Amino acid sequence: MLRFLFVLFAVAAISACASRSVLPDVKEVKVSRDNPGKDCKEMGPISGTTMTAKGTQEEALADLKKEAAHKGANYVVVKQYSSYGTTVTGTAYECP
């Protein structure tokens, strides 16, 4: 019984420790029209949109960066903005 309590306490102590997320923060996502370095890994297409009729390109770009970070990417090559600027598409990359 004492061994069980020790193991239970150890698991609780380890799980209570705060750790840094392995996903990049939105602030760490770089957006560019330039292709990334050769050592970057392509993670696929992504898009960012605004949910309001009067949305701006900046809002769409912020959503794009959030989507990139959610996928684990830290670099995005912007491909195209919609005609009203409420959607932006690109390709996400993970770069060292």
C-alpha angles and dihedrals in degrees: 000000000000091000090052092052091049092052091046091050092048092051091048092049093049094047091049093060113105116234135187116256116253089221118088119252117248088247089060094057112103117205122202144147089228121095115253126248122284092255093060121106119224112233099183142259121324137178138201126206141179119231097212130078090234095047120148135222088249091058091048090048091050089053090049091053091048090052091049092051090047089057092048095253124139100184130051129189108209112223106175146352120213117249091261094040094239094117131044127185131198148141122270123221137183110221129183 
